[in-house]
């Protein structure tokens, strides 16, 4: 059961396009709640540390599950290398050692299974370990580009607000581009749920920009010609979709988009 639970969580976190595992979500939230009440520097570490902790938790549970499979068969179903006396060794330590060696695909060969069923199961654990390590590396490499896209959108929004540009004076293509960028952020939050727990310490964070962006989009949807109003409606719609994802996956307050964005901003503010 431990092995199956871990495999299910890994699948929903790393392979499911819009899924999120229970274990990974619980670990990430625990790191976030622990660090956000302390310092801004710790908040910046919440995301990276939670990813390391998630992978370590998967390995721990996976290894523990296989230990429970090996333990009843030690030492009868195993052959020990020269210099190793089964009668002088701890079955629990040997089961843990063998499980760790197998999941890491090291294969030292000092303890070898001889029972038919175990000789089939051991390569299965090695394949799981190899798949977990490679998938984790891929996961890490995919998360950081998503964070880069989110920070780029936040920077664009802050530059726009600092310019004091009026909505009716902006080219329609700018509003369409902002809407497309917000949609990318929505997809990233759905596909990489752990990116929520990466804190941006700089003042140009997305959490700080969203409340003002919603007001900007509502203004664009009510002013200018038909093209500007249509582009404003599109931008406002993308922001409403983002607020829906933030509320459904993280905040769970069930309020208006404006209330959800304010809650998102507060959740990413450093707490005293």
C-alpha positions in Angstrom: 0.0 0.0 0.0 2.8 2.4 0.8 4.4 1.7 -2.6 1.1 2.2 -4.4 0.3 5.4 -2.5 3.7 6.9 -3.4 3.4 5.9 -7.1 -0.1 7.5 -7.2 1.2 10.7 -5.7 4.2 10.8 -8.0 1.9 10.3 -11.0 -0.5 13.1 -10.1 2.3 15.5 -9.2 4.8 14.9 -12.0 2.8 13.3 -14.9 -0.8 14.4 -14.7 -1.2 17.6 -16.6 -3.5 19.3 -14.1 -3.2 17.1 -11.1 -1.6 17.5 -7.7 -0.7 14.7 -5.3 -1.9 14.8 -1.7 1.6 14.1 -0.2 3.3 16.8 -2.4 0.6 19.4 -1.6 0.7 18.7 2.1 4.5 19.0 2.3 4.5 22.2 0.2 1.8 23.8 2.4 3.6 22.8 5.6 6.8 24.5 4.4 4.9 27.6 3.3 3.0 28.0 6.6 6.2 27.5 8.6 8.3 30.0 6.7 5.8 32.8 6.0 5.4 33.5 9.7 9.1 34.2 10.1 11.2 36.1 7.7 11.2 37.2 4.0 14.4 35.3 3.5 12.9 32.1 4.7 9.8 32.7 2.5 12.1 32.8 -0.5 13.4 29.3 0.4 10.0 27.8 0.9 9.5 26.8 -2.7 12.9 25.2 -3.3 13.0 23.5 0.1 9.5 22.1 -0.4 10.5 20.5 -3.7 13.5 18.9 -2.1 11.3 17.7 0.9 8.7 16.3 -1.5 11.2 14.2 -3.4 12.8 13.1 -0.1 9.3 12.1 1.3 8.6 10.1 -1.8 11.9 8.2 -1.5 11.3 7.6 2.3 7.8 6.2 1.8 8.8 4.2 -1.2 11.9 2.7 0.6 9.8 2.0 3.7 7.2 0.1 1.6 9.8 -2.1 0.0 11.4 -2.7 3.4 8.1 -4.2 4.6 8.2 -6.5 1.6 11.8 -7.7 2.1 11.7 -8.0 5.9 9.7 -11.2 6.3 12.1 -12.9 3.8 15.4 -12.0 5.5 17.7 -13.8 5.7 16.1 -17.0 4.3 15.5 -15.7 0.8 18.8 -13.9 0.4 22.4 -14.9 -0.1 25.0 -12.9 1.7 28.4 -12.1 0.4 31.6 -13.4 1.9 32.4 -11.9 5.3 28.7 -11.2 6.1 27.1 -13.5 8.6 23.3 -13.4 8.6 23.1 -14.6 12.2 25.1 -11.6 13.4 23.1 -8.9 11.5 19.9 -7.1 12.0 17.1 -8.1 9.6 15.6 -4.5 9.7 18.9 -2.9 9.0 19.6 -5.3 6.1 16.1 -4.8 4.6 16.6 -1.0 4.8 20.1 -1.2 3.3 19.0 -3.5 0.5 16.0 -1.3 -0.3 18.1 1.9 -0.4 20.7 0.2 -2.6 18.0 -1.0 -4.9 16.1 2.2 -5.2 19.3 4.1 -5.9 20.2 1.5 -8.6 23.6 0.9 -7.0 23.5 -2.9 -6.9 26.5 -3.6 -4.7 25.7 -7.4 -4.8 26.7 -8.1 -1.2 23.1 -9.1 -0.5 21.3 -10.9 -3.3 17.7 -12.3 -3.4 17.4 -16.0 -4.4 13.6 -16.5 -4.1 11.9 -16.4 -7.5 9.3 -13.8 -6.5 11.9 -11.5 -5.0 14.1 -11.8 -8.1 11.3 -10.3 -10.1 10.3 -7.6 -7.5 13.8 -6.2 -6.9 14.2 -5.0 -10.5 10.7 -3.4 -10.2 11.9 -1.3 -7.2 15.1 -0.3 -9.2 12.9 0.8 -12.1 10.8 2.9 -9.8 13.8 4.5 -8.3 15.3 5.3 -11.7 11.9 6.7 -12.9 11.6 8.8 -9.8 15.0 10.4 -10.1 14.7 11.2 -13.8 11.1 12.5 -13.4 12.2 14.7 -10.4 15.0 16.3 -12.4 12.5 16.9 -15.3 10.0 18.4 -12.8 12.6 20.8 -11.4 13.7 21.9 -14.9 10.0 22.6 -15.8 9.1 24.5 -12.7 11.7 27.3 -13.0 10.7 28.3 -16.6 7.1 28.6 -15.3 8.3 30.9 -12.5 10.2 32.9 -15.0 7.0 33.5 -17.1 5.1 34.5 -14.0 7.8 37.0 -13.0 8.0 38.4 -16.5 4.2 39.1 -16.5 4.5 40.8 -13.1 7.3 43.0 -14.4 5.3 44.0 -17.5 2.3 44.9 -15.3 4.4 47.1 -13.0 6.1 48.8 -15.9 2.7 49.5 -17.4 1.4 51.0 -14.1 4.5 53.1 -13.6 4.0 54.6 -17.0 0.6 55.9 -15.9 -0.8 55.0 -19.3 -4.6 55.3 -19.8 -6.4 52.3 -21.0 -8.0 54.0 -24.0 -4.6 55.2 -25.2 -3.0 51.8 -25.2 -2.8 49.8 -28.5 -5.3 46.9 -28.5 -2.5 44.5 -29.1 -1.0 45.4 -25.7 -4.2 44.4 -24.0 -4.4 41.2 -26.0 -0.8 40.4 -25.1 -1.4 40.9 -21.4 -4.5 38.6 -21.6 -2.4 35.9 -23.3 0.3 36.3 -20.6 -2.3 35.9 -17.8 -3.6 32.8 -19.5 -0.1 31.3 -19.5 0.1 32.0 -15.8 -3.2 30.2 -15.3 -1.9 27.1 -17.2 1.3 27.2 -15.1 -0.6 27.2 -11.8 -2.8 24.3 -13.0 0.2 22.2 -14.2 2.8 23.2 -11.6 0.8 23.8 -8.5 3.9 24.0 -6.4 4.9 27.3 -8.0 2.4 29.0 -5.8 4.8 28.4 -2.9 7.7 30.3 -4.5 7.8 33.7 -2.9 8.9 36.8 -4.9 10.5 39.2 -2.5 10.8 42.0 -5.0 8.0 44.6 -5.0 7.2 43.8 -8.6 5.6 40.4 -7.7 2.5 39.1 -9.4 0.6 39.0 -6.1 1.2 42.7 -5.6 0.1 43.6 -9.2 -3.1 41.6 -9.6 -5.5 43.8 -7.6 -4.6 46.8 -9.6 -4.5 44.8 -12.8 -8.2 43.8 -12.3 -9.2 47.5 -11.9 -7.2 48.3 -15.0 -9.0 45.6 -17.0 -12.4 46.7 -15.8 -11.6 50.2 -16.9 -10.5 49.0 -20.3 -13.7 47.0 -20.7 -15.8 50.1 -20.2 -13.9 52.8 -22.1 -12.7 53.5 -25.6 -13.9 52.1 -28.9 -15.3 48.6 -29.5 -11.9 47.1 -30.1 -10.5 48.4 -26.8 -13.6 47.3 -24.9 -13.4 43.8 -26.4 -9.7 43.6 -25.5 -10.5 44.8 -22.0 -13.2 42.1 -21.6 -10.7 39.5 -22.7 -8.2 40.7 -20.2 -10.8 40.8 -17.4 -11.9 37.3 -18.3 -8.4 35.9 -18.1 -8.0 37.5 -14.7 -11.3 36.0 -13.5 -10.1 32.6 -14.6 -6.8 33.1 -12.7 -8.7 34.1 -9.6 -10.9 31.0 -9.9 -7.8 28.8 -10.1 -6.1 30.5 -7.1 -9.2 30.2 -5.0 -9.9 26.5 -6.0 -6.4 25.3 -5.5 -5.0 27.4 -2.6 -7.1 30.1 -1.0 -10.6 28.6 -0.8 -12.4 31.8 0.3 -15.1 31.7 -2.3 -15.1 35.5 -2.8 -15.1 37.9 -5.8 -12.0 38.1 -8.0 -10.9 41.3 -6.3 -11.2 39.6 -2.8 -9.3 36.6 -4.0 -6.4 38.7 -5.4 -6.2 40.7 -2.2 -6.1 37.4 -0.2 -3.4 36.1 -2.6 -1.4 39.3 -2.0 -1.7 39.0 1.8 -0.7 35.3 1.7 2.5 36.3 0.0 3.2 39.2 2.3 5.7 38.6 5.1 3.9 38.1 8.4 5.1 39.6 11.6 
